[in-house]
Amino acid sequence: MSGAREGAAGAHRSGEDVQVFLEALRAVEAVRDEEWMAGLDERKRIELVFHDKHRDRQKEQALDKDTFDKLYGNKKYYSTTELSKEYLDGWIAREARGGIFLDYACGNGAYAIKAAKAGAALSVGIDISPVSVSNARQDAEREGVAGNTRFLQADAEDTRLPAGSVDRVLCNGMLHHLDLSRAFPELERILAPGGRILAVEALDYNPAIRLYRRLTPDMRTEWEKNHILDLGDLEYARRFFTLGEVRYWHITSILAPHARALLPVLNRIDRVLTRIPLVRLMAWIFTFELVKAERL
C-alpha cells in the first residue's frame, strides 16, 4: 500500500512568494463575520460550536473529573502515540523547511508552530473554530514564532487560498470532520505542483475501538462518528493525488494508559504487528502521503 519516496524534501519560497501569499491571507481575513457565517451550512456550524466548546481552555480546566472524563476521556490514549508522533515530527522537520506550510484545520496550532521552528518560510494554520485560532496565535507568540506563522478562521472545504500556493500540508486527525468530495478537490487546488500532504487519521476497522466510539458519544459530532476513514477513502484520494507512503500505528500500545510501564514493550510489539497485512488493519491510527503531480 505504500509508494516510493521521490524527490528532495522541502521547498524553497522566495520572499516575494511569501509576500504575495500574505496578501491573499489578508483578503481571507477581511471577510466579514456575517458573510463568513452565511457561507456555512448546518454541518459546519455544528462543527464550529463543538470545537469552540472543546478548545475553551479555561472551561476545560474548571471541569470536575466526571465531566472531564465524559468530554475528554480519550486524551489519555493520545499519550501512548509515541511512534506515530515521532514519524509526524520527522516529516515536518524534513518537509517544512523553506516552503509555505499549511496546518489544515489546525486546532490549537501545535504542528504549525513546529513547522515554523523547522524553518518554514511561512507556516499557516486555518480552522473553523475562532477559539482554536485565538489559542494558536497566543501559543505562537509564546513560542517566539509569531513572525513566520499566521492563523485564521477559514472553511477547510473552501479555503479561499490561491491555487497552487501551498507546498506542504498537514491534515492531522481532521479529514473525518470533512466531506471528502469537497476537501480533496480543494486540497488539490491549493497544493503546488509536486506538493505533499501528510494525513494522520483514525482507522475504522478495529471492532473494540468502534465500540468505544459508540459508548462515548459526547466526545464527537455525529458527522465525525459516521466518517472515520478506511481504505476505501484512500482509493477515492487517488482520483486527485498520487498515493505515497501508507503506515499503520498503535494496535497494542493503546492499552498503555492502564499499564504505563508496558508502553516500550507494546511499542515493540506494534512495530511487528503493523507490518502484517490484515493484522495491521486493527491499528488505531494510520498515516498516508498524498502527492500532487509536477507540471508537464
N, C-alpha and C positions, 0 to 999 in steps of 0.2 A: 504493500500500500504506500510505499514511500518513493519519491522521485529523487533523482540525482541532484546534488547541490551544485549549482553552477554560478559562475561569475564572482567578481570581487564583492566583498562585504561593504556595506555603507554606500553613501552617495556624497557628492560634493557640490553644494549650492553656493553661488556667489552672493555677495552682499546685496547686489541688485535683485537677485531672485527672491531673497528674503524680504526685501522692502516691498516688492510687488505683492507678495503673499500677505504681508501685514496690512496692506491697503485693502485687500479682499476681506480680511478678517474684520477690519473696521466697518466695512459695509454690512457684514453679517451682524455685528454688534449694534449697529444703528437701527435695526428693525425694531419697531415699537412693540411694547408688550402686548397690546391688544391685537396687533397683526400676527404676532408670534402665536398667541393662544388660539386665534381664529383658525390657524392652519393645522391645529392638532385635532385628530379625531378622538373619539371616546377612549379607545385603547391606549393612546399615548397620554391622554390626560390622567388616566388611572395610573400609568407608569410614573408620571411626574409626581403625583401626590404620594404614591407609595415610596418612592426613593427620597423625596424630601423628608418624609417621616422617618425613614430608616437611616438617614445620614445626619440627623439632627444630634450632634454630639452632646449637647447639654442635656437634652431629654433622655438620651441613652444612659448617661451617667447617673441620672436621677431615678432610674427604674429599680424596682425591687427585684429580687432574684427570680421569682416565679415569672414575672412579666418579661424580664430579660431573656430567660431561657425560652419562653414562648416565641419571642420575636427574633432572637439572635443565637439560639442554642447551637446552630450549625457552625458557628465561628470556631468552636473547639476543634473541628475536623480540619479546618484550614491550617491549624498549627502543625499538622502532620505532613504537609505537602512539600517537604524539603527538596525532593528530587525534581519535581516539576518547576519549583521556584528557581533552582539553580540553572535549569535549562532556559527558562524565561529570562533570567538576569543575563545569562551568557548571550542570548540572542540580541537583547537590547544593547549590550556593550559592544557587540560585533557590528550590528546593523545601523545603529542610530547616528554614529559619528558623521558629521559633515552635511547631513541632509535635513530635510523637513520631515519631522516625525509626528505622527498623529496617534494619540491615545483616544480611540474611538469609543464613545460612551465611557468616559474616563473615571467615573465615580469621584473619589477624593483626590485623584491625580497622581497617585504614588508612582506609577510607571512613566508618566510624562516627566516627572521630576527626575527619575533615574535616567531617562534618555537625555535630558538636559545636562546632567552630570557626566554622561558618557560622551558628550561633545556634539550633540545635535546642533546644527546651525540655528534651528528653531524647533522647539517642542511644543505641540499644541494639544490641548485636551478639550473635547466637546462632550457635553452631557445634557440631557433633557431636564435635569434637576438643578434649579438655581442654588439650592443648599449645597449640592456637591461642588458646583463651580466656585462658590464662595469658600468652601473648605480648601479646595485645591489652590486657589490664589493665596490664601493665608499660609498654607504649607510651603508653597514655592518661595514665598517671601522669607519664611523662617529658615528654609534650607539654602538660601542665598542664590537661587536660580531664577529670580523674577525677571532678570534681563533677557533670558532666552527661552522663556515659557509664556504661553498665552492660554487662558482658559475662558471658554464662552459657552453660553447656553445655545444649543442647536439641536435640530432634529436629525438623528443619525440616518434616517431614510431619505432625507432631503437637506443635505448639509449647507447648501448654497456656496460651497467652496469651489474654486475654479477647477475646471477639468485638467487632469494630468499634473496636478500641483503638488502632490504628496509622494514622498519617496518610500517611506516605511510606515506601516500601520500595525498597531497592536489592538486586537479585539479580545479582551480578557474577560471571559465569563459574561458576555453580554449579547451574543448573537441570538440566544434563545429568547431574548426580550423583543426581538425584531421580527418583522415579516421579511423573510429572506428573499422573496421575489422582488422586494424593493431595496433591501440592504445590499445584496450582491451587485446589482447593476450600479448603484450609487458608489460603492467602493471601487468598482472597475472604472467608473467615470473619473473619480478624483485621483486615482493612483497614476503615477508617472509610468511611462513605458519602462519595463524592467523592474518596476517596483515590487515590493514584497509585503505580504500581510502574514502575521502570526496570529492564529486564533487559538484560544485556550478555552475549552468548553467541557461541561459535564457530558457524560455519555449515557445514553438511555437504554442500556441492556440489563444491567445488574438488578435482579428482582428485589434483593434486600434494600438497595438504595432507592428503587422506585417506591417500595412500600414506605420507607422513611419519608419521602417527599409527600406522600398522601397523608401521612399521620401528622405532618407539621404544616398545615395549610397557611398559617399566618406569616410564614417566612417568605412567601412567594405570591405574585399575582396569578390570576387564573391563566392568563396568556402564557406566562413563564412555565407554569406547571405542565402545560399541554404542548410545549415546543422545545423540550430538551432534544439535543441533536443526536443523530445516529448516522450510520454510514451512507444512508440514502441522501443525506444533506451534502455529503462530500461529492457524490455523483452530480447533484444539482450544481454545486460550485464549479464543476468542470465546464459548465456552459459559459462561464465568464473568465476563468483563470486556468492556468496550468497548476495541477496539484503537486506540491513539493513534499517535503518530509512529513510523515504522519507518525506520531508516537503515542504510547499509552502509559498511564500513570496511576498508581495507588489502587491496588487490589486488597492487600492485607494491611497496609500502613494506616488505613482509616480506623483500625482498631486501637491505635496508639493512645488516644485520649483516655482510654480505660486501663492502659498499661504502658505509661510513657517510657519506661526504661527499655521496652522492647522495640522502640522505633528503629534503631540501627539494624536489628535483625530483620524486622519486617521490610525495611527498605531493600535489604539484600535479597530477600525472597521475591519482592516485587520486580527487581531487575531481571530475574529469571522468568517469572510468570508473564510479564508484559511482552516477552518475545515469542510467546507460544500462540500461534493462530487459534482462534476461537476463545481460548482461555483469556486472552488479553481484552476481549470484549466485555469482560466483567470489571474492567477498570472504572474507577470513578470519573477520571478526567482523561481527555485526550487532547493533543495539540496537532495542528496541521498548518502548513505554509501554503499560501496561495500566491501565485506569481503572474504578473501581467506581462504579456509578450512585448519584446522590444519592437520598435518600429522597423519595418522592412525598408 
